[in-house]
């Protein structure tokens, strides 16, 4: 891929960003707020979240997404190898239907976090 193509993706993304803000798009403003919340440090760091987004971007074949999230991951401290491994996860995930994986992941999460889920529910209702 040429430097020119990457520059064009950046230019188009910046143009669309300005245009949507200038037009007062409430949906786009909401998206930006959601993005800010989703990528803020929490239980997962911004770097980790950007690496996840890279794998997803590869899986859905979104070139602009890949570019943005690779740039953001690098700014958050990810190195070449970490980003490569995120890309490799995206490659692997392309081999199976996401909905089947999601059902399985939810089942595993319920099993792994069953005690934690009960503890959180008890503490949120102050029930012992």
N, C-alpha and C positions, 0 to 999 in steps of 0.2 A: 504494500500500500504506500502510496506516495505521500510526502509531506504536504503536497497541495491538497490532497483529498482530506487529510486530517484538518488542515487549516480551513477548508470549505465547511466541514462539519461543525467546527467551532464557530465560524462566522454565521452559519445558518442558525445554530442554537442560540447565539447571542442576539441575532436579529429577531427571532421568534419570541424570545424572552422579553425584549424591549417592547415589541409590538403588542403582546398580550397584556403587559403591564400598562402600557399607554392606553389600551382600549378598556382598561378597568375590568378585566376578566376576573370575576369573583371565583370562578372554578379554578383558574390558574393560581390565583392568590392562595386559595385553599390548598391546592397541591403543594405550593412552596412551603406552607406552614406544616403540612403533613411530612414533607421531605425533611424539613428541619428537625421535627420531632423524631422521626424514624432514625435519622443518622446521628442524633446527639448521643454522647457517651451515656451509658447506663450500665446494666449488667454486662453488656457487650460494648467494647470500645468502638469509636467511629471507624478505626482501621479495620476491625473485624467485620463490621457491618458493610464496609465498602468491598471487602474481599468476598463476602456473600453475594453482594450485588454484581460483582464481576462474573461469578459463576452463573448467576441467573441470566445476566446479559448474554453470555455465550450460549446458554441453552435456548434463549428466545431469538437469538441471532439479531440483536439490536446493535448495530455498529456505533451509533451515537451514544448509546448507553455504555457500551464497552469503553469507548474513549473517555467519557465523563468519569466513570467509576474507577478506571485505572488511574487517571490523573488524580482523583480525590484520594484514592488509596495511597498513592505515592506521597501526596502532601501530608497524609496522616501517619506516614512513617513506614509503610509497607515497602519491602525490598523486591527486587526482581524475582527471586525464587518464590516468595510468598504469593505474588501476583500470578506467576506461572502455575503454581499449584491450584489457585482459585480457578484459573482457566481450565486446568485439567479436570477439576471437579465438574465444571460445566459441560465439558466434553462427555464425561462419564454419564452425567445425568440425562443427556440427550438420548440415551439408549432405552429409557423406560418411560412409560406414561406417568406424568406428574400426579395425576389424581390417585393412582394406585399407590404411589410413593407417599403421598400426603395422608391417605387413610392409614397406611402402615405406620408412618411416623407418629400420627396421633395416638395410635394404639400403644406404641412403645412409650411415648411420653406419659400417657396415663399410668402405665405400669411403673416406670422409673420414678415418677414424681407423685405417686399415690399418697405416701405419707406426708410429703411436703404440701400437697394440695389440701389435705385434711387440716394440717397445721395452719395454713394460710386462711382457710375458711373459718376455723375456730377463732383465730386472732382477729379477723375482720368483724366478727359478730360478738366478740368478747365472751364466747362460750368455751368452757373447758371440757 
